Amino acid sequence: MSVMKEFKKFAVKGNVIDMAVGIVIGAAFGKIVSSFVADIIMPPIGVLVGGVNFSNLAFTIKRATGDLPAVVISYGKFIQTAVDFTIIAFAIFMVITGINALRREEEEAPEAPPPEPSTQEVLLTEIRDLLKNQT
């Protein structure tokens, strides 16, 4: 099989398309959460801890000299990213918990009893049993 045919077969599978949609939605969700954290959550936290803007928190290792920029460790941005991650992880946890609950309900649902055998099947079973007993 040619590489293009294999790729086409792979690409049109439902799982690949579902995964692609999930990645796009996940990227958009990540942007929404980042904006939520940066624009809504962190400003009040900054006010509570004394009017600090977390995105500006940094340790300067080496000051800027001439054309060379300063060397800094931006721990405020790291704190903001950690809060982003925590919110995204919690949201994913809630989605997975919901999916698992739905799966458990499906597994616990009683199965339908098997259908009654037809008259022909009953007769054939009786004939089989009689033949077995004769030998």
N, C-alpha and C positions, 0 to 999 in steps of 0.2 A: 504494500500500500504506500502511496506517495506521502511525503511529509505534509503536503497541503491537505490531502484527504484526511489524514490522521488529525491534523490541527482542526479542521472543520468539524470532524466528529467530536473532538474534545470540546471545542468552543460552543457548540450548540446544545450541549448537555444542560439540563436544568440546573444542576448544582453549580456550574461555572457561572451561569447568568445570575443565579441567586447570590453567589458570592460577590460578583461585581456590583450588584445593586447594594448589598450590605456594606461594601467598602465605600461606595459613594455616600450612602446615608451616614455611615460612621464618620467620614471626614466632615460632612456638614454638621453632624451632631457635635463633633469635637470643637468646631469653630463656635458653635452656639454656646457650649459650656465654657470655652475660653473667654468669650465676651461676657458671659454671665459672671464668671469669677472676677475678671479684671474690672468690669464696669459696675457691678452691683454688690458683690460680696466683699471684695478687698477694700474699697473706700470706707465703708463703715468700720471695718476692723482696724484700718489705719487711723481713723478718728478715735476709736476706743483706746488705742495704744499710744496716743499723743500726737495725732496728725501726721503720721508717717505714710509716705507714698511707697508702697512695697517695691514697685518697679524701679525705684531709684536707690534702693539699699544695695550697697556694694562696699567691698574692701578694696582700697587702692593699694596695689602692690608696688607699682612704679608710676609716678606722675608723668603726665604728657610733657615731652620736651621737643620743642621745634615742630617738625612735621610728624613726629612719632606720637601715636595716640597713647593714652594711659593704659596700663595693664591693670585690669580690675577683676575681682571675683564678684559677680552679680548674684548674691545670695537672695535678694528680694525677688528676682525673676524666678529663681529656683523654688522659693516658697509658693509663689503664684502657680507655677507649673505643678507642684505637688498637690495643691488644692484642686486644680483642674483634674489631675489624675484620680484623686480620691472621689470626686463627684462622678466622673465617668465610670470608674470601677463600681461604685455603688449603684449607678443606673443599670449597668450591665448585670450586676448581681440580681437586681430586682426583676429584670427581664428573664434571666435564666431561672430564677425561682418560680416565676409564673409559668414558664414553659414546662418545668419539671412537675408542677402541680397539675397541669393539664394532662401530661403523660400518665401520671399516677391515676388520675380519674379514668383515663381510657383503659389502663391495665386492670383496674378494679371493676370495671363494668362487666356484668355477667355475660357470659357467652350464650348465644342462642343454642338451644338443644339441637342435636343433629336431626335432620329430617327422617321421618319414618321410611323404612325401606319399602319399595314397591312390592306388589304381589308377586311379580316375577322373581325378584330378588329373594323373597321369603321362600318360594318354592325351590329355587336353585340351592339355597342354603340347606333346606331339608333334604334334598336329593344328595348333596355332598355329604351331609352327616350320615345318611343311611349307607352310602357307599363306603364310608370310612369304617362304620361299625361292622360291615360284612367281611372285611379283610382282617 
